[in-house]
Amino acid sequence: MSQSHTKGQPVPDGEGFAELWPTLFLRRRLPGHEAANEALLAVIEDLEAGNRDLTTDYRQTNLLGLEHPAAGWLKDCVNKTAIDYLKRVGLAYPVDWRLQGWANVNRRGDYHDPHNHPHAYLSGTYYLRVPEQPASRETRNDLRPGAISFYDPRGAVNMSAIKDDPQIEAEYTVLPTAGDILLWPAFLFHFVHPNLADEPRVSVSFNLVLKWSDDYLPRQD
């Protein structure tokens, strides 16, 4: 290579410091979500009435492809959020994708094992209903019911971290509320903690799957 760094890579500052391998995460509240959430909950209720395994059979129905005003609203919101995310990353060229979305209906005790989303570029979740978790539980006091945790993709990087070292926390946990949308790189492992409330927790997860173009290939100098 002709230079010590290439376009798109971190450039050291005047003293030689560069922040390497960042993992960008986005959480925002969607305006006007109240009415849309009620409509989407009704759609999901109807879908689940015809398929009790709606949550685990996530490839059966693309929720973001339905001809429904609320589904169209959420699709537009996901696309706008993804555009803002990619701008923040610093991509200065057009990126094209398709959306795949599915409903998650988590009843009492339901959770999702640690996993990532293969074959996608970005993944996210939008929350329709997040019930308040019980204050008193006859269980361990370190549980985080209703939360979602994300894990440092650099395995065991925190094994030698010391106090105040930003590498010390290998886990980032969010307790979402209704109307929140989260967006992250699809490779990021995450764990959905159990719902311990009697009311179901309902969300819509989604993937951004790239429509491939050779323009996405990094330049080789």
Summary of the structure (lengths in Angstrom):
residues: 221
radius of gyration: 19.5
end to end distance: 5.3
largest distance: 62.9
contacts: 566
relative contact order: 0.24
helix: 20%
strand: 24%
